[in-house]
Amino acid sequence: MSGRTELVRELKSLRKGRGLYAGRIDERVGPTLRAACEVTDGDGLVVIRQKVATRLAELAEELPDDLRLAALAAFAINVEARLPLYQDRVRWAAIKVDRDSRTVRRRVDEAIDQLAELATGAPRRRPGDPAGGWHTTELRVAVGLDREWPEVLQQRRIVADQDDLRELDLAVSLPAGRRDLEVGVLYGGTLLDRGMEASDRCGFALALPSPLTRGESHDFAVRFRLPTARAMRPHLVCVPKRPCELFDLRVRFGWDWVPSHVWMVHGAFQRDVSDPVCHGYQHPVDRAGEIHMRFRQLTPGLAYGARWEPDGGLPRDKHARILGGPSSARAQGMNEQLRISR
């Protein structure tokens, strides 16, 4: 039996029951899948689950949108689809794409065939590939919307997964494109402009001060500034391409304007973030007009962060009465925001 055929068989077995969240995951992951995900004999259950989820999500990024959704739901990688039975996850995906369950099952089978082909047809990305070579241990993002020019401060600690790591690829997404985005490094390297990667995605790289060796960590900070809130979306999410251990997000709306509703987005599909029907978990705004969210062990390819009501909101005096704080009369419409895409 060929490696691809064997991998298809193992993936179809893995999708049963709770998928990746079934008990004794070490017994559910076959030898071909172990090799594809670089699972070793010394890995514990948590590490096995994380390695397989990360690799499948990485491969799924190469699939069309409908197959990617089907695959992430089938294995319970998507948080919303972590249902106890495979048939429950199929129904969940069927509702998402407005198709019947039979159609979704066919798409899952097609996705598994393509995942196996991708996993066995080409080596995993390695040193020198712009999408490999490092992962994030801490990503801390602070957003200030209570000022004339909205600002986003990104502080990140990364660890090299290879020797002689010299550059990190970065990107941000926003509707206005590069012309309205001001970017500057506060510390940790030199910024290189890669131009537009897509109509709404600006590509950047960070040239490191000195090459890193495997296992070495590095800290850097980048500030993003927009001249107007109109160029920003009503959300800020991180969609990691590589494993990310911690994402800490703070957003300051301020007293002049706070949104009427704020939601936590935890492991959503990227295309669903801007869907008004897909809110997530409601999150309170504190007396300072701020929110603070923390996410751990992010799954590559899925979105984590905050979104809020794009229209309307509570002026300062009303918000103060609700929270028991001071009052004022001026309301300001800073209600849209930047999306960090990697």
N, C-alpha and C positions, 0 to 999 in steps of 0.2 A: 504494500500500500504506500503511495507517495506521501511525502510530508504534507502537501496541501490537502489531500484527501483526509489524512489522519487529523489534521487541524480542524477541518470542517466538522468531522465527527465529534471531536472534543468540545468545540464551541457549542454545538447543538445540545450536547449533554449538559454543559455549564449553564445554559439558559433556563433549565428546568427549576421548578420550585422558586426559591428566593434568589436565584441567580448568584451573583457575586457575594451576596449576603447570607448564603446558606451556611449552616454549621459545617465544621470540618472542611473548610475550603481547600485545605492541602490535599484532601482525597478527591476533590472535584476537579482539580487542575491537572490535566494529563501531561505526559512527558513532552509532547510537541509544543503545547501551549507554554509549558514551563521554559522551554528553550527560547521560544519567541519573546517571552517577557523577562528573560534573564533571571528566573527564579532559581535560587540555589538551595542545596539541602539544608543549610543552616538558617534559612528564613523562617520566621514565625508566621502565625496566621495573619496578623495585621499587615506585615510586610508583603506577604503573598497577595493578599487582597488588593493592597495599594499598587503593587507592581502590575498586576493584571489589569486593573481598572485604568491605570495611567497609560499603559500600552494600547489597550483597546480604544480609549478615547483619542489617543494620538493618531492611530490608524483611521478612526472614524472621521477625522477632520478631512481626509482625502475623498470621502464619499459625497454623493449628492445629498442635499438637505433631507429629503424624505427617507433615504436609507440610513443616514446618520441618526435621525430621530428614532427610527425603528431599532437600530442596533443599541443605542444607549438605553433605550427603554427595556429591550429584551434582557439585557444583563443586569438591570437595576442600577446602572451607573448614574442615571439622572435621579436626583433626590426625590422629585415628585413621583417617580415611577417605582419607588422601592416598596412594591406591594408583594404580598406573600406568595402569589401564584403567577406563573408565566402568563396564563390566560387573562389574569387581571391586568397585567402590564400591556398585553396586546390590546385590550379594550381601552385602556388609558390612551395609548398611542392612536387608536382608531378615532377617538373623540378629538384628539389634537389635530389630526390631519383631515377630519371629516370624511373618513372612508370606513368601510365595514371591516370587521375583524379578519375575514379571510384575506382581504387585500393586504392588510398589515402583516399577516403571517408570511405571505409570499415575499413581502419586502424584507422581512427579517431573514428569510432564507437567502435572498439575493445579497443582502448586506453581509451575511456570514461568509458566503462564497467570495465576495470581494475582499473582506478582511483577511481571509486565509491567503488569498492571492497576494495581497500587499505585504503580509507578514513573511511569506516564504519567497517572494519574487525579488526582494531587494533588501540589503542589509539595513539595520537600524542606523539612523543618522549618528555620525561619529565626529570626532575632532575635525575642525575645519569647516564643517557644515554650519551655516549661519543659524540653523534652528536647533543645534545641539551644543553640548559642551559645558553647561552650567544649569543650576537650579536655584530657586529662591528660598531662603530660610525665613526672611522677614520682609514684608512689604507694608509700609506705613504711609497712608495717604491722608493729608489734611486739606480740606476744601474750604475756602472763604468766599461766601456769597454776599456778605454784608459789606461790600465795598464797591467802588465804582467799576473797577476791573476785576472780575472774578479770577481767583487764583487757585491752583492746585499744586501742592507740594508733595512730591513722591520721594520717600526715603526707602532705600532697599539694601538688603544684605544678601549677597549671592555667594554660592560656593562652586568652585570650578570642578567639573567632572572629567577634566582632561588636563594634560600638561600644556604649557605654552598658550594659554588662553589670552588673547589680546583684545578682543572686541566683544561687546554685548549688543544684540539687536533689540531695539525698542520700537514701539509704535503707539500712536494715539488715534482715536477715531472721533470725529465731530462733523456736523453737517457743513460747516463753513469751509472746511479744508485748510490748507497750510497758510493761506494769506492772512487769516485772522488769528493765528496762533503764534504766541511769543514763547520761546523755549530757552532756558538757560540752565547750565550746570552750576550748582552751588559748591559741590566738592566731589572728588572721586574720578575725574576723567575729563575727556574732551569730546564734545558732541559733534557727530557727523550727520549731516542732512542727507537722507537717502531719497528724498523726493516723495511724490505721491505713489503709494502702493495700490490704492483704489480711489474711487471718487470721494470717499469720506475717511480715508485712512492715510495718515502721514507717517512715513518711515524714518526712523532715526537709528543711529548706532552710537555706542559709547566706547571710545578708544581708551583703554585702561592706562594708567600711569606707568605700569610695568607689567610684564606677563605674569600670569598666575600659574601655579603648579596645581596638580590634582589634589583636592581637599582643602585648598587655601580659600579663605573667605575675603570678601571685599565689600566695602560700604560706599554708596554714592547717593547723591540727592539731586533731583532735577525739579525745576519750577516751571509750570505752565501758566500762561496768563492770556486772557481774552479781553479785548477792549469793550465787549458788550455781552450781556447775559443772553441776548437773542441767538447767539451762535452756539448755545449750549443746549443739550438735551435735558429732559426732566429726570435724569438718572446718572449715576456714576457706578460702573461695574468694572471688575477685573475679570478678564477671560484669559487665564494663563495658558501658554503654549507648553510650559514645562511644569513639573511638580512645584508647588508652592506650599510651604508648611504653615505660614501665618499671613493673613491679610487683615490689617487693622485700619479701619476707615472712620474718619471724623468729618462731619459736614457741619459748618456753622451757617445757619440761615440768618441769625441775628434777630433783634427785636423788631426791626421795621417790617419784616414780612416772614411769615412761616407758612408752609403748605398745610392745607387742611388734613391731608393724609400722607403718611410716609410708610413705605413697605420695605422689608428686608427681602432681598433676592438671594436665594441660597441654592446654587446648583441648577439654575434654569438654562434652557437652551438660549443661545445668544439672540436668535431672531425673535424670541418671545419677550425679551426685556422691554421693548417699546410697544408691545401689544397691550392696549388698555384693559383687556380682559384678564391678563396675567399679572396679578399684583404681587403675590408672595405673602409674607407674614407682616402684619401691621406693627409698626414700631413707634414708640412715643418720642416727642421732641421735648427736651428738658427746659428748665426755666431760663437758661441762657440762649435758647433758640438753637440748640445743637443736638446732633445725634452721634452716637458712638456704636459701631458694630465691629465684631471680631469673627473671623472665619479661620478654621484650621483644616489642614490637609485638603486643599482645593484640588478638584479633578480637572486636569487639562481639558480645554474645549468647552467647559461650562462657565456660566456667569455667576458672579458673587458681588453683592454690593447693595446699593440703595436706589429706590426710585420714589418719586412723589407726584402728587396731583399737579399736572401741568397748568391747569387753569384755576384761577381763584386763589384762595388761601386766607389765612387769618391775619388782619392787621394787628399791629403791636398791642393796642389797648385791649382788644378782645382776647388775644392769646394770653395776655398778662392776667386777665380776670379768670381764665380757665385754670392757669397754673398757679395763681396766687401771687404773681410777681407785680412789679411796677407797671404803670400804664403810660401810653403815649398815643398820639393820634395819627401819625404818618404811616402809610402802608406803601410797600415797594414791591414791584413784581419781579424779583430775582428768582425765577422759577424753572430755569432750565440749566443743564449742566453737561460737563464733559464726560465722555466714556473712555476709560483707559482700556485698551484692547489686548494687552499682552501681559 
